[in-house]
């Protein structure tokens, strides 16, 4: 796993969120132009736009999901290493009672 791809997570996440909110704004503005009151148009835009964004922006969603998975895997490894250090494991094999053999 390269850390170079993990650096794109903030950018991908920001793009994904902006794209989904722009979609909600476009739907709300179209409904407002048709004559629907603004708050109602905004609520309809949220209800329709957010699930629609999952379908329209699927590749970006996949990149964000993969980036989050890599970050969580890295954090889990760091947490396991910290726990091993706190137990006193120094990389040796531990016996059944947690004592080095």
Buried (B, 14 or more C-beta within 10 A) or exposed (E): EEEEEBEBBEEBBEBBEEBBBEBBEEBBBEBBEEEBEEEEBBBBBBEBBBEBBEEBBEEBBEBBEBBBEBEEEEEEEEEEEEEEEEEEBEEEEEEEEEEEE
